[in-house]
Amino acid sequence: YVKFRHIFWRYNSKSKNKFVKVLWRLIEFYNPLNDSLLNQKIQEIDPDLIFTNNIAGIGTRVWEIGRKLNIQILHTARDYYLICARSGMYKGKHACNNQCFECKIYSLNKKKHSQYVNYFVGVSKFVQKIHFQNGYFKNVIKTNDIQNIFQYDFKNIQKKPRSRPIKFGILGYIRETKGVNQLLQNINLEIELEII
């Protein structure tokens, strides 16, 4: 465990004013406060592989440091943190089709550092595609995606006799960017949906 140096923990941001949030983003762009900490910890562990997935608050410098130490890097993208200042590629109630100017500037360092990553996994094919379209992870040796609900074969489920509707459970942060609406629109079955 390493306590990273930043002005506040990202998930406490709702209580912060706009100026402090902007300052957090500027430090996130290039946070030299953690360089010696990361260097020391990585050299102490001496790993064969650095695996990252949720690096908000830590930043992408870990990839540059890993590259300098000649360590392979695997990253899993679970959202659009690297591409979008809000991590969701969403403004108001609409999905963003492209990176806006603000996000292009905000993510310059992240895009540069992504070229140090050797292996890249997207939480879905779509998340993976958006990263590639925007010029991220150009030098990856291998890439993959995590199977999700839209790649599941529901035809076999339909053929089996059932005494009740198929039940889906969704446990997590519910917002439009998570795709619950798309789930409901794309499944043509009698289902029972529990959202917790």
Backbone as CSV, one residue per row, in Angstrom:
resi,resn,N_x,N_y,N_z,CA_x,CA_y,CA_z,C_x,C_y,C_z
1,TYR,0.837,-1.198,0.000,0.000,0.000,0.000,0.870,1.245,0.000
2,VAL,0.469,2.213,-0.811,1.206,3.474,-0.882,0.198,4.610,-0.763
3,LYS,0.463,5.553,0.101,-0.405,6.727,0.216,0.113,7.779,-0.761
4,PHE,-0.636,8.013,-1.835,-0.198,8.959,-2.855,-0.462,10.391,-2.427
5,ARG,0.393,11.257,-2.909,0.289,12.679,-2.565,-0.554,13.398,-3.603
6,HIS,-1.636,13.974,-3.135,-2.529,14.767,-3.991,-3.286,15.707,-3.062
7,ILE,-4.018,16.661,-3.622,-4.683,17.626,-2.735,-5.974,17.080,-2.120
8,PHE,-6.603,16.083,-2.761,-7.728,15.372,-2.155,-7.951,14.072,-2.918
9,TRP,-8.657,13.134,-2.284,-8.981,11.869,-2.914,-10.099,12.103,-3.911
10,ARG,-9.938,11.601,-5.116,-10.849,11.879,-6.225,-12.323,11.672,-5.875
11,TYR,-12.641,10.651,-5.104,-14.036,10.319,-4.833,-14.661,11.200,-3.755
12,ASN,-13.881,12.165,-3.237,-14.438,13.169,-2.322,-14.644,14.507,-3.039
13,SER,-14.640,14.491,-4.372,-14.637,15.737,-5.146,-15.928,16.543,-5.055
14,LYS,-17.062,15.906,-4.734,-18.344,16.624,-4.707,-18.345,17.757,-3.688
15,SER,-17.582,17.606,-2.632,-17.559,18.631,-1.584,-16.553,19.754,-1.873
16,LYS,-15.845,19.671,-3.005,-14.803,20.659,-3.322,-15.325,21.725,-4.277
17,ASN,-14.771,22.939,-4.141,-15.198,23.998,-5.050,-14.498,23.861,-6.413
18,LYS,-14.956,24.644,-7.386,-14.480,24.523,-8.768,-12.974,24.782,-8.888
19,PHE,-12.461,25.776,-8.185,-11.037,26.114,-8.256,-10.174,24.936,-7.795
20,VAL,-10.568,24.308,-6.691,-9.809,23.171,-6.141,-9.859,21.986,-7.104
21,LYS,-11.022,21.790,-7.765,-11.151,20.703,-8.741,-10.234,20.937,-9.946
22,VAL,-10.145,22.184,-10.402,-9.255,22.526,-11.524,-7.806,22.290,-11.119
23,LEU,-7.461,22.676,-9.902,-6.103,22.456,-9.389,-5.791,20.957,-9.335
24,TRP,-6.769,20.151,-8.909,-6.591,18.698,-8.869,-6.263,18.163,-10.269
25,ARG,-7.006,18.656,-11.272,-6.784,18.224,-12.663,-5.394,18.628,-13.162
26,LEU,-4.953,19.829,-12.794,-3.615,20.288,-13.214,-2.522,19.409,-12.610
27,ILE,-2.682,19.060,-11.336,-1.698,18.189,-10.685,-1.763,16.790,-11.303
28,GLU,-2.960,16.340,-11.629,-3.138,15.026,-12.249,-2.443,14.955,-13.610
29,PHE,-2.405,16.087,-14.315,-1.770,16.164,-15.634,-0.313,15.729,-15.544
30,TYR,0.343,16.157,-14.495,1.753,15.777,-14.305,2.066,15.925,-12.826
31,ASN,2.008,14.833,-12.093,2.162,14.898,-10.638,3.566,14.447,-10.215
32,PRO,4.504,15.383,-10.082,5.878,15.023,-9.694,5.983,14.621,-8.220
33,LEU,4.922,14.899,-7.441,4.953,14.595,-6.013,5.094,13.099,-5.740
34,ASN,4.644,12.276,-6.678,4.660,10.833,-6.462,5.816,10.105,-7.151
35,ASP,6.614,10.828,-7.934,7.677,10.173,-8.706,8.643,9.367,-7.846
36,SER,9.170,9.965,-6.798,10.153,9.267,-5.965,9.501,8.090,-5.244
37,LEU,8.238,8.280,-4.849,7.480,7.229,-4.179,7.292,6.026,-5.109
38,LEU,6.867,6.293,-6.351,6.663,5.235,-7.338,7.981,4.535,-7.676
39,ASN,9.017,5.333,-7.935,10.336,4.783,-8.246,10.807,3.841,-7.150
40,GLN,10.716,4.314,-5.934,11.188,3.542,-4.779,10.402,2.234,-4.643
41,LYS,9.078,2.321,-4.715,8.224,1.144,-4.521,8.415,0.126,-5.645
42,ILE,8.481,0.598,-6.892,8.644,-0.320,-8.029,10.001,-1.023,-7.959
43,GLN,11.056,-0.264,-7.619,12.386,-0.886,-7.515,12.460,-1.861,-6.336
44,GLU,11.762,-1.534,-5.274,11.727,-2.415,-4.093,11.028,-3.744,-4.417
45,ILE,9.921,-3.683,-5.144,9.160,-4.878,-5.513,9.855,-5.641,-6.651
46,ASP,10.442,-4.884,-7.590,11.127,-5.453,-8.757,10.208,-6.413,-9.533
47,PRO,9.058,-5.920,-10.009,8.097,-6.808,-10.680,8.517,-7.132,-12.119
48,ASP,7.972,-8.223,-12.651,8.144,-8.541,-14.070,7.117,-7.780,-14.898
49,LEU,6.005,-7.427,-14.248,4.906,-6.760,-14.939,4.237,-5.770,-13.994
50,ILE,3.918,-4.594,-14.518,3.105,-3.627,-13.772,1.706,-3.690,-14.380
51,PHE,0.706,-3.999,-13.532,-0.676,-4.086,-13.991,-1.463,-2.936,-13.388
52,THR,-2.017,-2.078,-14.232,-2.797,-0.934,-13.752,-4.214,-1.039,-14.305
53,ASN,-5.173,-0.499,-13.549,-6.518,-0.400,-14.115,-7.250,0.858,-13.694
54,ASN,-7.210,1.252,-12.458,-7.876,2.492,-12.060,-6.816,3.403,-11.462
55,ILE,-6.312,4.319,-12.272,-5.152,5.106,-11.842,-5.466,6.580,-11.604
56,ALA,-6.748,6.918,-11.490,-7.114,8.298,-11.161,-6.546,8.648,-9.794
57,GLY,-5.853,9.759,-9.714,-5.213,10.166,-8.471,-3.758,9.731,-8.415
58,ILE,-3.425,8.693,-9.170,-2.042,8.228,-9.267,-1.409,8.822,-10.519
59,GLY,-2.153,8.769,-11.621,-1.685,9.331,-12.881,-0.929,8.323,-13.734
60,THR,-0.645,8.723,-14.948,-0.025,7.838,-15.935,1.500,7.835,-15.884
61,ARG,2.088,8.633,-14.993,3.554,8.654,-14.862,4.086,7.279,-14.479
62,VAL,3.273,6.460,-13.829,3.695,5.118,-13.436,4.146,4.326,-14.671
63,TRP,3.505,4.565,-15.825,3.894,3.868,-17.058,5.255,4.327,-17.552
64,GLU,5.489,5.630,-17.480,6.784,6.170,-17.921,7.906,5.652,-17.018
65,ILE,7.655,5.634,-15.725,8.651,5.145,-14.766,8.912,3.656,-15.013
66,GLY,7.830,2.886,-15.227,7.975,1.461,-15.521,8.782,1.215,-16.778
67,ARG,8.530,2.020,-17.792,9.262,1.884,-19.066,10.749,2.145,-18.864
68,LYS,11.065,3.208,-18.089,12.477,3.540,-17.824,13.185,2.419,-17.068
69,LEU,12.425,1.683,-16.255,12.998,0.573,-15.494,12.905,-0.744,-16.268
70,ASN,12.469,-0.645,-17.544,12.409,-1.801,-18.445,11.457,-2.900,-17.943
71,ILE,10.296,-2.467,-17.430,9.285,-3.397,-16.919,8.081,-3.382,-17.863
72,GLN,7.557,-4.564,-18.192,6.376,-4.681,-19.047,5.158,-4.094,-18.319
73,ILE,4.241,-3.500,-19.112,3.074,-2.830,-18.520,1.788,-3.326,-19.179
74,LEU,0.823,-3.704,-18.340,-0.514,-4.109,-18.781,-1.512,-3.139,-18.167
75,HIS,-2.377,-2.570,-19.013,-3.408,-1.661,-18.489,-4.789,-2.128,-18.927
76,THR,-5.744,-2.086,-17.997,-7.150,-2.344,-18.302,-7.913,-1.034,-18.171
77,ALA,-8.582,-0.631,-19.257,-9.411,0.584,-19.244,-10.834,0.201,-18.882
78,ARG,-11.327,0.756,-17.779,-12.687,0.463,-17.324,-13.652,1.600,-17.637
79,ASP,-13.099,2.731,-18.084,-13.914,3.885,-18.458,-13.074,4.736,-19.416
80,TYR,-13.411,6.030,-19.527,-12.686,6.911,-20.450,-11.814,7.921,-19.696
81,TYR,-11.340,7.526,-18.531,-10.489,8.402,-17.712,-9.323,8.990,-18.506
82,LEU,-8.724,8.201,-19.369,-7.560,8.665,-20.127,-7.935,9.661,-21.223
83,ILE,-9.182,9.623,-21.666,-9.629,10.419,-22.808,-10.443,11.638,-22.404
84,CYS,-11.207,11.506,-21.310,-12.205,12.513,-20.941,-11.956,13.054,-19.532
85,ALA,-12.070,14.355,-19.386,-11.871,14.996,-18.078,-12.906,14.525,-17.055
86,ARG,-14.062,14.068,-17.524,-15.121,13.582,-16.627,-15.161,12.051,-16.570
87,SER,-14.303,11.392,-17.320,-14.169,9.917,-17.371,-15.306,9.184,-18.068
88,GLY,-16.376,9.880,-18.462,-17.529,9.189,-19.030,-17.823,9.476,-20.484
89,MET,-17.106,10.430,-21.099,-17.401,10.904,-22.457,-18.900,11.227,-22.564
90,TYR,-19.344,12.047,-21.613,-20.740,12.429,-21.502,-20.800,13.884,-21.078
91,LYS,-21.629,14.685,-21.755,-21.850,16.083,-21.350,-23.335,16.317,-21.277
92,GLY,-23.793,16.797,-20.135,-25.232,16.960,-19.955,-25.891,15.598,-19.989
93,LYS,-26.782,15.401,-20.986,-27.449,14.100,-21.122,-27.088,13.417,-22.423
94,HIS,-25.971,13.835,-23.012,-25.594,13.285,-24.318,-24.181,12.712,-24.299
95,ALA,-24.043,11.586,-24.978,-22.722,10.971,-25.122,-21.906,11.796,-26.116
96,CYS,-20.619,11.919,-25.865,-19.724,12.633,-26.784,-19.269,11.665,-27.870
97,ASN,-19.399,12.081,-29.123,-18.945,11.234,-30.230,-17.438,11.336,-30.416
98,ASN,-16.882,12.490,-30.049,-15.450,12.723,-30.190,-14.921,13.431,-28.952
99,GLN,-13.613,13.440,-28.839,-12.976,14.201,-27.756,-13.173,15.688,-28.011
100,CYS,-13.636,16.418,-27.010,-13.749,17.868,-27.159,-12.369,18.499,-26.951
101,PHE,-12.237,19.778,-27.247,-10.948,20.475,-27.147,-10.413,20.425,-25.717
102,GLU,-11.297,20.674,-24.740,-10.900,20.649,-23.322,-10.279,19.301,-22.952
103,CYS,-10.924,18.229,-23.394,-10.437,16.884,-23.051,-9.147,16.541,-23.798
104,LYS,-8.995,17.044,-25.016,-7.742,16.814,-25.761,-6.566,17.428,-25.017
105,ILE,-6.762,18.653,-24.514,-5.697,19.331,-23.758,-5.451,18.608,-22.442
106,TYR,-6.541,18.276,-21.743,-6.447,17.622,-20.433,-5.731,16.274,-20.517
107,SER,-5.874,15.599,-21.639,-5.350,14.232,-21.732,-4.055,14.099,-22.530
108,LEU,-3.413,15.213,-22.876,-2.177,15.155,-23.673,-1.123,14.232,-23.073
109,ASN,-0.842,14.406,-21.792,0.175,13.584,-21.125,-0.253,12.128,-21.045
110,LYS,-1.532,11.904,-20.799,-2.044,10.540,-20.692,-1.881,9.809,-22.018
111,LYS,-2.166,10.512,-23.096,-2.026,9.919,-24.438,-0.554,9.586,-24.710
112,LYS,0.327,10.520,-24.376,1.770,10.302,-24.567,2.232,9.089,-23.747
113,HIS,1.844,9.039,-22.483,2.268,7.944,-21.604,1.668,6.596,-22.011
114,SER,0.489,6.615,-22.677,-0.136,5.345,-23.087,0.725,4.588,-24.101
115,GLN,1.627,5.296,-24.765,2.499,4.648,-25.754,3.566,3.771,-25.081
116,TYR,3.702,3.873,-23.754,4.649,3.027,-23.012,4.037,1.688,-22.597
117,VAL,2.724,1.530,-22.815,2.015,0.324,-22.376,2.225,-0.803,-23.390
118,ASN,2.526,-2.013,-22.893,2.772,-3.169,-23.761,1.519,-3.974,-24.072
119,TYR,0.600,-4.068,-23.094,-0.599,-4.880,-23.252,-1.805,-4.053,-22.806
120,PHE,-2.882,-4.135,-23.581,-4.054,-3.306,-23.286,-5.323,-4.141,-23.332
121,VAL,-6.136,-4.035,-22.273,-7.431,-4.706,-22.197,-8.505,-3.634,-22.032
122,GLY,-9.547,-3.710,-22.848,-10.684,-2.810,-22.706,-11.798,-3.538,-21.989
123,VAL,-12.558,-2.830,-21.176,-13.672,-3.458,-20.466,-14.727,-3.948,-21.467
124,SER,-14.677,-3.423,-22.684,-15.524,-3.897,-23.785,-14.810,-3.574,-25.093
125,LYS,-15.288,-4.163,-26.186,-14.713,-3.855,-27.510,-14.885,-2.363,-27.817
126,PHE,-16.024,-1.805,-27.406,-16.308,-0.403,-27.696,-15.330,0.530,-26.973
127,VAL,-15.106,0.274,-25.684,-14.155,1.095,-24.911,-12.767,1.005,-25.545
128,GLN,-12.402,-0.205,-25.936,-11.108,-0.422,-26.577,-11.004,0.376,-27.889
129,LYS,-12.058,0.287,-28.699,-12.081,0.967,-30.002,-11.943,2.483,-29.844
130,ILE,-12.644,3.077,-28.874,-12.584,4.526,-28.651,-11.156,4.956,-28.311
131,HIS,-10.458,4.173,-27.489,-9.073,4.500,-27.149,-8.176,4.455,-28.385
132,PHE,-8.338,3.417,-29.197,-7.516,3.300,-30.407,-7.827,4.422,-31.405
133,GLN,-9.103,4.749,-31.562,-9.507,5.812,-32.492,-8.900,7.160,-32.113
134,ASN,-8.686,7.362,-30.830,-8.138,8.638,-30.357,-6.620,8.606,-30.209
135,GLY,-5.975,7.563,-30.729,-4.512,7.523,-30.785,-3.808,6.991,-29.548
136,TYR,-4.539,6.310,-28.678,-3.943,5.738,-27.470,-3.410,4.330,-27.753
137,PHE,-2.422,3.913,-26.972,-1.903,2.539,-26.982,-1.454,2.074,-28.374
138,LYS,-0.758,2.938,-29.094,-0.307,2.593,-30.453,0.749,1.494,-30.461
139,ASN,1.484,1.345,-29.373,2.606,0.404,-29.355,2.325,-0.907,-28.636
140,VAL,1.041,-1.196,-28.373,0.760,-2.432,-27.630,1.125,-3.663,-28.457
141,ILE,1.658,-4.675,-27.755,2.025,-5.943,-28.381,0.775,-6.799,-28.527
142,LYS,-0.062,-6.766,-27.505,-1.264,-7.593,-27.495,-2.408,-6.815,-26.872
143,THR,-3.619,-7.093,-27.361,-4.800,-6.407,-26.854,-5.939,-7.407,-26.699
144,ASN,-6.881,-7.093,-25.833,-8.023,-7.972,-25.621,-9.170,-7.150,-25.053
145,ASP,-10.354,-7.758,-24.975,-11.491,-7.093,-24.346,-12.194,-8.081,-23.433
146,ILE,-12.943,-7.556,-22.481,-13.692,-8.378,-21.535,-15.065,-8.638,-22.138
147,GLN,-15.492,-9.883,-22.148,-16.808,-10.226,-22.701,-17.889,-9.527,-21.888
148,ASN,-18.889,-8.986,-22.579,-19.962,-8.320,-21.847,-21.338,-8.783,-22.318
149,ILE,-22.351,-8.195,-21.772,-23.732,-8.632,-21.984,-24.137,-8.660,-23.452
150,PHE,-23.632,-7.737,-24.267,-24.045,-7.678,-25.665,-23.405,-8.777,-26.512
151,GLN,-22.393,-9.468,-25.953,-21.759,-10.564,-26.683,-22.298,-11.918,-26.213
152,TYR,-23.272,-11.899,-25.332,-23.807,-13.141,-24.767,-24.885,-13.699,-25.683
153,ASP,-24.940,-15.011,-25.837,-25.922,-15.664,-26.702,-27.198,-15.962,-25.911
154,PHE,-28.238,-15.142,-26.132,-29.501,-15.298,-25.404,-30.435,-16.314,-26.066
155,LYS,-30.120,-16.759,-27.306,-31.015,-17.675,-28.022,-31.174,-18.988,-27.265
156,ASN,-30.095,-19.501,-26.691,-30.174,-20.760,-25.940,-31.038,-20.626,-24.689
157,ILE,-30.989,-19.448,-24.058,-31.813,-19.203,-22.873,-33.293,-19.237,-23.256
158,GLN,-33.630,-18.638,-24.414,-35.014,-18.568,-24.864,-35.605,-19.955,-25.118
159,LYS,-34.787,-20.900,-25.588,-35.272,-22.235,-25.951,-35.660,-23.060,-24.727
160,LYS,-35.053,-22.806,-23.587,-35.333,-23.595,-22.389,-36.680,-23.184,-21.789
161,PRO,-37.504,-24.194,-21.405,-38.785,-23.836,-20.760,-38.522,-23.182,-19.401
162,ARG,-39.238,-22.096,-19.130,-38.994,-21.356,-17.892,-40.312,-21.113,-17.166
163,SER,-40.269,-21.173,-15.835,-41.462,-20.914,-15.037,-41.544,-19.445,-14.621
164,ARG,-40.447,-18.729,-14.808,-40.426,-17.292,-14.455,-39.533,-16.538,-15.440
165,PRO,-39.647,-15.208,-15.476,-38.793,-14.435,-16.388,-37.316,-14.590,-16.015
166,ILE,-36.446,-14.341,-16.990,-35.004,-14.323,-16.731,-34.723,-13.137,-15.827
167,LYS,-33.908,-13.339,-14.820,-33.627,-12.272,-13.866,-32.204,-11.749,-14.080
168,PHE,-32.073,-10.439,-14.248,-30.780,-9.778,-14.348,-30.573,-8.942,-13.093
169,GLY,-29.373,-8.935,-12.592,-29.042,-8.063,-11.469,-27.939,-7.107,-11.883
170,ILE,-28.099,-5.864,-11.547,-27.072,-4.858,-11.825,-26.659,-4.256,-10.500
171,LEU,-25.409,-4.427,-10.163,-24.869,-3.900,-8.921,-23.758,-2.937,-9.299
172,GLY,-23.906,-1.688,-8.974,-22.876,-0.721,-9.350,-23.428,0.683,-9.400
173,TYR,-22.599,1.573,-9.922,-22.945,2.983,-10.035,-23.877,3.159,-11.225
174,ILE,-25.114,3.564,-10.987,-26.101,3.670,-12.061,-26.103,5.085,-12.630
175,ARG,-25.749,5.156,-13.898,-25.807,6.416,-14.640,-25.958,6.063,-16.109
176,GLU,-26.353,7.036,-16.916,-26.644,6.755,-18.321,-25.451,6.153,-19.051
177,THR,-24.251,6.570,-18.686,-23.060,6.078,-19.382,-22.800,4.603,-19.139
178,LYS,-23.452,3.992,-18.162,-23.214,2.584,-17.852,-23.984,1.632,-18.760
179,GLY,-24.934,2.145,-19.558,-25.575,1.312,-20.577,-26.809,0.539,-20.170
180,VAL,-27.424,0.875,-19.027,-28.640,0.158,-18.623,-29.740,0.378,-19.669
181,ASN,-29.844,1.597,-20.196,-30.855,1.883,-21.233,-30.639,1.007,-22.463
182,GLN,-29.373,0.869,-22.877,-29.066,0.034,-24.043,-29.414,-1.427,-23.771
183,LEU,-29.185,-1.879,-22.544,-29.531,-3.248,-22.164,-31.024,-3.477,-22.363
184,LEU,-31.830,-2.552,-21.859,-33.285,-2.688,-21.955,-33.761,-2.621,-23.404
185,GLN,-33.118,-1.783,-24.221,-33.522,-1.624,-25.620,-33.108,-2.803,-26.495
186,ASN,-32.046,-3.511,-26.120,-31.485,-4.550,-26.979,-31.904,-5.970,-26.637
187,ILE,-32.542,-6.172,-25.507,-32.948,-7.524,-25.138,-34.438,-7.673,-25.377
188,ASN,-34.781,-8.558,-26.288,-36.177,-8.779,-26.653,-36.691,-10.036,-25.948
189,LEU,-36.652,-10.010,-24.633,-37.064,-11.149,-23.809,-37.903,-10.647,-22.645
190,GLU,-38.636,-11.560,-22.033,-39.332,-11.223,-20.792,-38.309,-11.322,-19.661
191,ILE,-37.962,-10.184,-19.100,-36.923,-10.204,-18.060,-37.405,-9.490,-16.810
192,GLU,-36.773,-9.816,-15.714,-36.976,-9.115,-14.455,-35.631,-8.478,-14.138
193,LEU,-35.633,-7.174,-13.910,-34.370,-6.455,-13.716,-34.312,-5.884,-12.301
194,GLU,-33.285,-6.222,-11.574,-33.079,-5.665,-10.238,-31.857,-4.768,-10.266
195,ILE,-32.064,-3.499,-9.949,-30.954,-2.541,-9.916,-30.705,-2.155,-8.475
196,ILE,-29.496,-2.425,-8.003,-29.146,-2.168,-6.592,-28.118,-1.047,-6.527
